[in-house]
């Protein structure tokens, strides 16, 4: 039922289970060194790779080739996997693997980045300049921070998309699937940053906690852009290409990305980080304010995608046959719950650069 996938993306899209990710800066650094992450991805941050999108596409592929296939085996009979997660994985060609989880995350980030860059190079993008830089910045910050999780580097230049190629059949679905690959990789990356923040705060390590917080914030802004990238389609494309893949007979009833295990792991990490955010905010108030602003903007983007495709009143795919809760209302409810997991907002967030 998912024979559409090979027309729109490179699948399978291997990912670790989010439950297997490292949880401390020391574990992340050790895993990055075993993988040779900094050496494999160094070419991405060379000035020459940033002089145009074709060169960045090529540099991303080179990094993928350098990293190579991550030694891993498929996950079978996983008692921690829910049926809704399995349904989502199948719909987007995601294959869970046992192997070095940080190496699998790095490979997923490069895979997702290449898919998004390739599309933007060919056809451009509906994202504005800030959104595009945020999207690419998510890959940049995660790949560099994971190699040295006590430091957050300044974001490198991001070449603007200039592609003007003609749209092709299934382009809406192509962006939808590849955008979800991006979002799932970012969900794992943000979970990694939040668990590192929690561990560092517990150890009283302010510098490491601040680096993790800054990474989580930039990845959350990138997640907002990923949602908009995934939703860069017309209403007709949504109805004709995308929605049929989310409903019977292709997909089971009530399938929703809110039930993806990567999203659920991110929500758990967010809830567990409340005390860490309070501790860091007492020392660096802007860190919490900035993250809350990014979280709010990401939920607003999710609501905006739903509103763009189905309006304010169309029922959520999560709704039962006896319920008519609109999709936008369901997302707003989850937004209130997630934001409530954080400490109360401090002063107004610092303006974005």
C-alpha positions as CSV (number, residue, x, y, z in Angstrom):
1,X,0.0,0.0,0.0
2,X,3.0,2.3,0.2
3,X,4.3,1.8,-3.4
4,X,4.1,5.6,-3.8
5,X,7.2,6.0,-1.6
6,X,9.9,5.1,-4.2
7,X,8.4,7.8,-6.5
8,X,9.0,10.6,-4.0
9,X,11.9,9.8,-1.7
10,X,14.9,7.5,-1.2
11,X,13.6,4.7,1.1
12,X,14.0,3.0,3.4
13,X,14.9,5.9,5.7
14,X,16.8,4.2,8.6
15,X,16.5,5.6,12.1
16,X,17.4,4.4,15.6
17,X,14.8,4.0,18.2
18,X,14.7,7.3,20.2
19,X,14.9,5.3,23.4
20,X,18.4,4.2,22.5
21,X,19.9,7.7,22.1
22,X,22.7,8.8,24.4
23,X,21.6,11.1,27.2
24,X,24.6,13.0,28.4
25,X,27.2,15.3,26.8
26,X,29.9,12.7,27.7
27,X,28.0,9.9,26.0
28,X,27.3,12.1,22.9
29,X,30.9,13.2,22.6
30,X,32.2,9.6,22.9
31,X,29.8,8.3,20.3
32,X,30.7,11.1,17.9
33,X,34.4,10.3,18.3
34,X,33.8,6.6,17.6
35,X,31.8,7.6,14.5
36,X,34.4,10.1,13.3
37,X,31.5,12.6,12.9
38,X,33.6,15.8,12.8
39,X,35.9,14.4,10.1
40,X,33.1,13.0,8.0
41,X,31.1,16.2,8.0
42,X,33.9,18.7,7.9
43,X,33.4,19.4,4.2
44,X,29.9,20.7,4.8
45,X,31.3,23.7,6.7
46,X,34.0,24.6,4.2
47,X,33.4,28.0,2.7
48,X,33.4,26.5,-0.8
49,X,30.4,24.3,0.1
50,X,28.4,27.4,0.9
51,X,28.9,29.3,-2.3
52,X,25.8,27.9,-4.0
53,X,23.1,25.2,-3.5
54,X,24.6,22.7,-6.0
55,X,27.8,22.7,-4.1
56,X,26.1,22.2,-0.8
57,X,24.1,19.3,-2.3
58,X,27.3,17.8,-3.4
59,X,29.0,18.3,-0.1
60,X,26.1,16.7,1.7
61,X,26.4,13.6,-0.5
62,X,30.1,13.5,0.1
63,X,29.5,13.5,3.8
64,X,27.0,10.7,3.4
65,X,29.6,8.7,1.4
66,X,32.3,9.4,4.0
67,X,30.0,8.2,6.9
68,X,29.0,5.2,4.8
69,X,26.2,2.8,5.8
70,X,26.0,2.5,9.5
71,X,26.4,-1.1,10.7
72,X,23.0,-2.0,12.0
73,X,20.2,-4.6,11.9
74,X,16.5,-4.1,11.6
75,X,14.4,-3.9,14.8
76,X,12.1,-6.9,15.1
77,X,9.3,-7.5,17.6
78,X,9.9,-4.4,19.6
79,X,7.7,-4.4,22.7
80,X,8.3,-0.6,23.1
81,X,6.8,0.1,19.7
82,X,3.1,1.1,19.5
83,X,0.9,0.2,16.6
84,X,0.4,3.9,15.7
85,X,4.1,4.4,15.5
86,X,4.4,1.3,13.2
87,X,1.7,2.7,11.0
88,X,3.5,6.1,10.7
89,X,6.9,4.4,10.0
90,X,5.4,2.3,7.2
91,X,3.6,5.3,5.7
92,X,6.9,7.3,5.4
93,X,9.3,4.4,4.7
94,X,11.1,4.7,8.0
95,X,13.0,1.5,9.1
96,X,14.1,1.2,12.7
97,X,17.6,-0.1,13.2
98,X,19.8,-1.5,16.0
99,X,23.2,0.0,15.8
100,X,25.1,3.0,17.1
101,X,22.2,5.4,17.7
102,X,24.2,8.6,17.2
103,X,25.7,7.4,14.0
104,X,22.2,6.4,12.8
105,X,21.0,9.9,13.7
106,X,23.9,11.6,11.9
107,X,23.1,9.4,8.8
108,X,19.4,10.3,9.1
109,X,20.2,14.0,9.3
110,X,22.4,13.8,6.2
111,X,19.8,11.7,4.3
112,X,17.0,14.2,5.2
113,X,19.2,17.2,4.3
114,X,20.1,15.8,0.9
115,X,16.5,15.2,0.1
116,X,15.4,18.7,1.0
117,X,18.4,20.4,-0.6
118,X,17.9,18.4,-3.8
119,X,14.3,19.5,-4.1
120,X,15.1,23.2,-3.3
121,X,18.0,23.1,-5.9
122,X,15.7,21.8,-8.6
123,X,12.5,23.8,-7.9
124,X,13.2,26.4,-5.2
125,X,11.0,26.5,-2.1
126,X,8.0,28.3,-0.7
127,X,9.9,29.1,2.5
128,X,11.0,32.6,3.0
129,X,14.7,33.4,3.6
130,X,14.5,33.2,7.4
131,X,12.6,29.9,7.3
132,X,15.1,28.4,4.8
133,X,18.1,29.4,7.0
134,X,16.3,28.0,10.0
135,X,15.8,24.7,8.2
136,X,19.4,24.3,7.1
137,X,20.6,25.6,10.5
138,X,19.0,22.6,12.2
139,X,21.2,20.2,10.3
140,X,24.3,22.5,10.9
141,X,23.8,22.9,14.6
142,X,23.1,19.3,15.4
143,X,26.0,17.9,13.4
144,X,28.5,20.3,14.9
145,X,27.1,20.3,18.5
146,X,27.1,16.5,18.6
147,X,30.8,16.5,17.8
148,X,31.5,18.9,20.7
149,X,28.4,19.1,22.9
150,X,29.7,21.9,25.2
151,X,29.9,24.4,22.3
152,X,27.4,25.9,19.9
153,X,29.1,27.4,16.8
154,X,27.9,30.4,14.9
155,X,25.7,29.2,12.0
156,X,27.5,29.1,8.7
157,X,26.2,30.9,5.6
158,X,23.3,29.1,3.8
159,X,23.0,29.6,0.1
160,X,19.6,30.6,-1.1
161,X,17.5,28.3,-3.4
162,X,17.4,29.5,-6.9
163,X,15.8,26.5,-8.6
164,X,12.9,27.3,-11.0
165,X,12.3,23.9,-12.5
166,X,8.8,22.9,-13.6
167,X,6.7,21.2,-11.0
168,X,6.1,17.5,-11.6
169,X,3.4,15.0,-10.6
170,X,3.5,14.0,-6.9
171,X,5.6,17.1,-6.0
172,X,3.2,17.8,-3.1
173,X,3.7,14.3,-1.8
174,X,7.4,14.5,-2.4
175,X,7.8,17.5,-0.1
176,X,5.4,16.0,2.4
177,X,7.4,12.8,2.7
178,X,10.8,14.4,2.7
179,X,9.7,17.1,5.0
180,X,8.5,14.5,7.5
181,X,11.9,12.7,7.3
182,X,13.5,16.1,8.2
183,X,11.1,16.6,11.1
184,X,11.6,13.2,12.6
185,X,15.4,13.6,12.5
186,X,15.0,17.0,14.2
187,X,12.7,15.4,16.8
188,X,15.4,13.0,17.7
189,X,18.0,15.8,17.7
190,X,15.9,18.0,20.0
191,X,15.4,15.0,22.3
192,X,19.1,14.6,22.4
193,X,19.7,18.2,23.3
194,X,17.0,18.2,26.0
195,X,18.2,15.1,27.7
196,X,21.8,16.6,27.6
197,X,20.4,19.8,29.2
198,X,18.7,17.8,31.9
199,X,21.9,15.8,32.7
200,X,24.1,18.9,32.7
201,X,21.8,20.9,35.0
202,X,21.8,17.9,37.4
203,X,25.6,18.1,37.4
204,X,25.6,21.9,37.9
205,X,27.4,22.3,34.5
206,X,26.2,25.7,33.3
207,X,28.2,25.9,30.1
208,X,27.1,22.4,28.8
209,X,23.5,23.1,29.8
210,X,23.5,26.4,28.0
211,X,25.0,24.8,24.9
212,X,22.3,22.1,25.0
213,X,19.5,24.7,25.5
214,X,20.8,26.8,22.6
215,X,20.9,23.7,20.4
216,X,17.4,22.7,21.4
217,X,16.1,26.2,20.6
218,X,17.7,26.3,17.1
219,X,16.4,22.8,16.4
220,X,12.9,23.8,17.4
221,X,13.1,26.8,15.0
222,X,14.3,24.3,12.4
223,X,11.3,22.0,13.2
224,X,9.0,24.9,12.5
225,X,10.6,25.4,9.1
226,X,10.4,21.6,8.5
227,X,6.6,21.7,9.0
228,X,6.3,24.5,6.6
229,X,8.6,22.7,4.1
230,X,6.4,19.6,4.4
231,X,3.3,21.6,3.9
232,X,4.6,23.5,0.8
233,X,1.8,22.2,-1.4
234,X,-1.4,23.5,-2.8
235,X,-4.8,22.4,-1.4
236,X,-5.4,20.4,-4.6
237,X,-2.1,18.6,-4.1
238,X,-3.0,17.8,-0.5
239,X,-6.4,16.4,-1.5
240,X,-5.2,14.4,-4.5
241,X,-1.7,13.3,-3.4
242,X,-1.2,13.6,0.3
243,X,-4.5,12.9,2.2
244,X,-5.2,9.6,0.5
245,X,-1.9,8.3,2.0
246,X,-3.2,9.2,5.5
247,X,-6.5,7.4,5.3
248,X,-8.0,3.9,4.6
249,X,-7.4,1.8,2.6
250,X,-3.8,3.1,2.4
251,X,-3.4,3.9,6.1
252,X,-5.5,2.8,9.2
253,X,-8.0,5.1,10.7
254,X,-6.8,7.9,13.1
255,X,-3.2,7.8,11.9
256,X,-1.4,10.9,13.3
257,X,2.2,12.0,13.6
258,X,1.4,13.0,17.2
259,X,1.6,9.3,17.9
260,X,5.1,8.8,16.4
261,X,7.5,7.5,18.9
262,X,10.1,10.2,18.1
263,X,7.5,12.9,18.9
264,X,6.4,11.0,22.0
265,X,10.1,10.8,23.1
266,X,10.5,14.5,22.5
267,X,7.4,15.2,24.7
268,X,8.8,13.0,27.5
269,X,12.2,14.8,27.3
270,X,10.4,18.1,27.4
271,X,8.5,17.2,30.5
272,X,11.6,15.8,32.2
273,X,13.5,19.0,31.5
274,X,11.3,21.3,33.5
275,X,13.6,21.5,36.5
276,X,16.6,21.9,34.3
277,X,15.0,24.9,32.5
278,X,14.2,26.5,35.9
279,X,17.8,26.0,37.0
280,X,19.3,27.5,33.8
281,X,16.7,30.3,33.7
282,X,17.8,31.4,37.1
283,X,21.3,32.0,35.6
284,X,20.4,32.8,32.0
285,X,16.8,33.9,31.7
286,X,17.0,34.4,28.0
287,X,17.6,30.7,27.4
288,X,14.1,29.7,28.5
289,X,12.4,32.7,26.9
290,X,14.1,31.9,23.6
291,X,13.1,28.2,23.7
292,X,9.5,29.0,24.6
293,X,9.3,31.4,21.7
294,X,10.6,28.7,19.3
295,X,8.1,26.1,20.8
296,X,5.2,28.5,20.4
297,X,6.2,29.3,16.8
298,X,6.5,25.6,15.9
299,X,3.0,24.8,17.1
300,X,1.7,27.9,15.3
301,X,3.3,26.5,12.1
302,X,1.7,23.1,12.6
303,X,-1.7,24.8,13.0
304,X,-0.9,26.9,9.9
305,X,-0.3,23.8,7.8
306,X,-3.6,22.3,8.9
307,X,-5.4,25.5,8.3
308,X,-3.9,25.9,4.9
309,X,-5.0,22.4,3.8
310,X,-8.3,21.8,5.6
311,X,-9.4,25.1,7.2
312,X,-10.3,25.8,10.8
313,X,-13.2,23.4,11.2
314,X,-12.3,20.2,9.4
315,X,-12.0,17.2,11.9
316,X,-8.7,15.9,13.0
317,X,-7.6,12.5,11.7
318,X,-7.4,11.6,15.4
319,X,-11.1,12.3,15.8
320,X,-13.4,9.3,16.4
321,X,-16.6,8.7,14.5
322,X,-18.5,10.3,17.3
323,X,-16.2,13.3,17.5
324,X,-15.8,16.4,15.3
325,X,-12.8,18.1,16.9
326,X,-11.2,20.3,14.4
327,X,-7.5,19.5,13.6
328,X,-6.4,23.0,14.5
329,X,-8.2,22.7,17.9
330,X,-6.5,19.4,18.6
331,X,-3.0,20.9,17.9
332,X,-3.8,23.9,20.1
333,X,-4.8,21.6,22.9
334,X,-1.5,19.7,22.6
335,X,0.3,23.1,22.5
336,X,-1.1,24.2,25.8
337,X,-0.2,20.9,27.4
338,X,3.4,20.9,26.1
339,X,4.0,24.6,26.9
340,X,2.6,23.8,30.4
341,X,5.4,21.3,30.9
342,X,7.9,24.2,31.0
343,X,8.4,26.7,33.8
344,X,6.4,29.9,33.4
345,X,7.8,32.5,30.9
346,X,10.4,34.9,32.3
347,X,10.9,38.2,30.7
348,X,10.0,38.8,27.0
349,X,12.1,36.6,24.7
350,X,15.1,38.2,23.1
351,X,14.4,39.3,19.5
352,X,15.7,36.9,16.8
353,X,18.8,37.9,15.0
